[in-house]
Amino acid sequence: MKKKVFITGASSGIGEFLAYAYAKKGYFIGLAARREDKLVQVASKCFELGGEAKCYSLDVTNSESCKNDIEDFISLPGDVDTVYANAGVGAPDQLSTGDSSAMNKILLINIIGVTNTVLPFIPYFKANKRGKIAVISSIASFRGLAHHSAYSGSKAAVRNFCQGWNNALHKYNISFSAICPGFVSSEMTDNQKNPQPFKISTSIAVDKIIRAVEKRKKVFIFPWQAKIFIMPMIKWAPNWLARLLKI
């Protein structure tokens, strides 16, 4: 039976390259994102690489649309093997504006978008007593970042979700992997002017992510340079140093 993988945020960056990697393995891929034109291009390349794909023009903040599209994907021939809750955004908090809308948008997409993606698959995986779910968090999830606290806070929330879900559903052979990358080339990071130490290409990042998910790692922090040199600073730096370093 053909294996299936469902990927949100599949129109660019990590989601796009995950789709190509699974296409090379012959998977049927559910491609979900808001930009339908981009999805069509990704789907076309997936077919060229040996896979199959179906596009879902989807806003992950809409729970009803997510549920309907996921039910459609599940109903297609094949066995759902892996789900990637990858859709996410990052932007400054805009603390001084007096307007919460910028932060609320980040929280809505990065947190509610994950629950809207993951929960509709749970009854299916429980019935089959197997399944792998990966949630894209960040090394930023280990500290509340000045002026980006909505982003870092949302990524901490979904990392904690994975821990709780692992414990709740372990007996059903369902694994949850919190993927915590450092800087990875993407539309979001490539447009930023701030320093991005140890930044890696999207294709290398995706290879590492897939290996971690296949091994059912609960938390995966990469690249190794970020894990060794950046993580200790993020987790343990005193506030005066964090302010000096602008983190």
C-alpha positions as CSV (number, residue, x, y, z in Angstrom):
1,M,0.0,0.0,0.0
2,K,1.3,3.4,-1.0
3,K,2.5,5.6,1.9
4,K,1.2,9.1,2.4
5,V,2.6,12.2,4.1
6,F,0.7,15.4,4.8
7,I,2.7,18.7,5.0
8,T,1.5,22.1,5.9
9,G,3.4,25.2,4.8
10,A,4.3,23.2,1.7
11,S,4.6,26.1,-0.7
12,S,8.1,27.1,0.2
13,G,11.1,26.5,2.5
14,I,11.2,23.4,4.7
15,G,7.7,22.3,3.7
16,E,8.5,22.5,0.0
17,F,11.8,20.5,0.3
18,L,10.1,17.9,2.5
19,A,7.7,17.3,-0.3
20,Y,10.5,16.8,-2.8
21,A,12.3,14.4,-0.5
22,Y,9.2,12.3,0.0
23,A,8.4,12.4,-3.7
24,K,11.8,10.7,-4.4
25,K,10.7,8.0,-2.0
26,G,7.5,7.4,-4.0
27,Y,5.1,8.8,-1.4
28,F,1.7,10.3,-2.1
29,I,1.9,13.8,-0.6
30,G,-0.8,16.1,0.7
31,L,0.5,19.6,0.0
32,A,-1.2,22.3,2.2
33,A,-0.7,26.0,2.1
34,R,-2.5,29.2,1.3
35,R,-0.7,30.0,-2.0
36,E,-2.4,27.7,-4.5
37,D,-0.2,28.8,-7.4
38,K,2.9,27.9,-5.5
39,L,1.4,24.5,-4.4
40,V,0.7,23.6,-8.0
41,Q,4.3,24.2,-8.9
42,V,5.5,22.1,-6.0
43,A,3.0,19.3,-6.9
44,S,4.3,19.3,-10.5
45,K,7.9,18.8,-9.4
46,C,6.8,16.0,-7.0
47,F,5.3,14.1,-9.9
48,E,8.6,14.6,-11.9
49,L,10.6,13.2,-8.9
50,G,8.5,10.0,-8.8
51,G,5.8,10.8,-6.2
52,E,2.2,11.8,-6.4
53,A,0.5,14.8,-4.8
54,K,-2.7,16.6,-4.1
55,C,-3.0,20.3,-3.3
56,Y,-5.0,21.7,-0.5
57,S,-5.4,25.5,-0.5
58,L,-5.6,25.8,3.2
59,D,-5.5,28.4,6.0
60,V,-4.4,26.4,9.0
61,T,-6.1,28.8,11.4
62,N,-9.5,27.6,10.0
63,S,-10.3,24.5,12.0
64,E,-13.3,23.4,9.9
65,S,-11.3,23.7,6.6
66,C,-8.4,21.8,8.2
67,K,-10.7,19.0,9.4
68,N,-12.4,18.7,6.0
69,D,-9.2,18.6,4.0
70,I,-7.5,16.2,6.3
71,E,-10.5,13.8,6.2
72,D,-10.3,14.0,2.4
73,F,-6.6,13.2,2.5
74,I,-7.2,10.2,4.8
75,S,-9.9,8.9,2.5
76,L,-7.6,8.7,-0.5
77,P,-5.9,5.3,-1.2
78,G,-2.8,4.6,0.8
79,D,-1.6,4.6,4.4
80,V,-0.9,7.9,6.2
81,D,2.6,7.5,7.6
82,T,3.7,10.9,8.7
83,V,2.3,14.4,9.3
84,Y,4.3,17.6,9.3
85,A,2.8,20.6,11.1
86,N,5.2,23.0,9.5
87,A,3.2,26.1,8.7
88,G,4.5,29.1,10.7
89,V,5.4,32.7,10.7
90,G,7.8,35.0,12.5
91,A,7.8,38.8,13.0
92,P,8.5,41.4,15.7
93,D,6.0,41.8,18.5
94,Q,5.4,45.5,17.8
95,L,5.2,46.1,21.5
96,S,5.1,49.9,21.4
97,T,2.2,50.2,19.0
98,G,-0.5,49.4,21.6
99,D,-2.0,47.0,19.2
100,S,-2.0,43.2,19.8
101,S,-2.9,42.2,16.3
102,A,0.7,41.5,15.2
103,M,1.3,39.2,18.1
104,N,-2.1,37.6,17.9
105,K,-1.5,36.6,14.2
106,I,1.7,34.9,15.1
107,L,0.2,33.0,18.0
108,L,-2.8,32.0,15.9
109,I,-0.8,30.5,13.0
110,N,2.0,29.0,15.1
111,I,-0.2,27.4,17.8
112,I,-3.7,27.0,16.7
113,G,-2.4,26.1,13.2
114,V,-0.6,23.2,14.8
115,T,-3.6,21.9,16.8
116,N,-5.8,22.2,13.7
117,T,-3.3,20.2,11.7
118,V,-2.5,17.5,14.3
119,L,-5.7,16.6,16.1
120,P,-7.8,15.5,13.0
121,F,-5.2,12.8,12.4
122,I,-5.3,11.4,15.9
123,P,-8.4,9.1,15.6
124,Y,-6.9,7.6,12.4
125,F,-3.5,6.9,14.0
126,K,-5.1,5.5,17.2
127,A,-7.2,3.1,15.1
128,N,-4.1,2.0,13.2
129,K,-1.9,2.0,16.3
130,R,0.9,3.7,14.5
131,G,1.9,7.1,13.1
132,K,4.6,9.8,13.1
133,I,3.8,13.5,13.7
134,A,6.5,16.2,13.5
135,V,5.9,19.7,14.7
136,I,8.3,22.4,13.6
137,S,9.4,24.3,16.7
138,S,12.7,26.3,17.0
139,I,15.8,26.7,19.1
140,A,14.1,30.1,19.9
141,S,11.6,28.0,21.9
142,F,14.1,27.8,24.8
143,R,14.0,31.5,25.7
144,G,11.6,34.3,25.5
145,L,13.2,36.6,22.9
146,A,13.1,40.4,23.2
147,H,10.8,41.8,20.6
148,H,10.1,38.3,19.2
149,S,8.4,36.8,22.3
150,A,5.2,35.8,20.3
151,Y,7.4,33.8,18.0
152,S,9.6,32.2,20.7
153,G,6.6,31.7,23.0
154,S,4.5,30.0,20.3
155,K,7.4,27.7,19.5
156,A,7.8,26.8,23.2
157,A,4.1,26.0,23.3
158,V,4.1,23.5,20.5
159,R,7.3,21.9,21.8
160,N,5.5,21.3,25.1
161,F,2.5,20.0,23.2
162,C,4.7,17.3,21.7
163,Q,5.9,16.3,25.1
164,G,2.4,16.0,26.5
165,W,1.1,14.2,23.4
166,N,3.9,11.7,23.4
167,N,3.0,10.7,27.0
168,A,-0.7,10.6,26.3
169,L,-0.5,8.5,23.1
170,H,2.6,6.5,23.5
171,K,0.7,3.2,24.0
172,Y,-0.8,3.7,20.5
173,N,2.6,3.7,18.9
174,I,2.2,7.4,17.8
175,S,5.3,9.5,18.0
176,F,5.6,13.2,18.2
177,S,8.8,14.9,17.2
178,A,9.5,18.6,18.1
179,I,11.9,19.8,15.5
180,C,14.0,22.7,16.7
181,P,16.2,24.1,13.9
182,G,18.6,27.0,14.1
183,F,18.8,29.1,11.0
184,V,17.6,27.4,7.8
185,S,17.5,29.1,4.4
186,S,13.9,30.0,3.6
187,E,11.8,32.9,2.4
188,M,11.4,34.1,6.0
189,T,15.1,33.9,7.0
190,D,16.6,35.0,3.7
191,N,14.9,38.4,3.9
192,Q,16.3,39.2,7.3
193,K,19.4,41.4,7.8
194,N,20.2,40.2,11.3
195,P,23.2,37.8,11.9
196,Q,22.3,34.1,11.2
197,P,25.2,32.0,12.5
198,F,25.5,28.4,11.3
199,K,22.7,28.8,8.8
200,I,22.2,25.7,6.6
201,S,20.6,25.0,3.3
202,T,17.0,23.8,3.2
203,S,17.9,20.5,1.5
204,I,20.4,19.6,4.2
205,A,17.9,20.6,7.0
206,V,15.2,18.4,5.5
207,D,17.5,15.4,5.3
208,K,18.3,15.8,9.0
209,I,14.6,16.3,9.9
210,I,13.4,13.2,8.1
211,R,16.1,11.1,9.7
212,A,15.1,12.4,13.1
213,V,11.4,11.8,12.5
214,E,12.0,8.2,11.2
215,K,14.0,7.6,14.4
216,R,11.0,9.0,16.4
217,K,13.2,11.5,18.2
218,K,11.2,13.4,20.8
219,V,13.2,16.7,20.5
220,F,15.6,17.3,17.7
221,I,17.9,20.4,17.8
222,F,20.1,21.1,14.8
223,P,22.6,21.9,13.4
224,W,25.1,20.6,15.8
225,Q,27.0,23.9,15.9
226,A,23.8,25.7,17.1
227,K,23.2,22.9,19.6
228,I,26.7,23.3,21.1
229,F,27.4,27.0,20.8
230,I,24.0,28.8,20.6
231,M,21.7,26.7,22.8
232,P,23.7,27.2,26.1
233,M,23.6,30.9,25.5
234,I,19.9,30.9,24.8
235,K,19.0,28.8,27.8
236,W,21.4,30.0,30.4
237,A,22.6,33.5,29.6
238,P,21.7,36.0,32.3
239,N,19.3,38.8,31.3
240,W,22.0,41.5,31.3
241,L,23.9,39.4,28.8
242,A,20.8,38.7,26.7
243,R,20.1,42.4,26.5
244,L,23.7,43.1,25.5
245,L,23.5,40.5,22.8
246,K,20.0,41.5,21.7
247,I,18.5,38.1,22.1
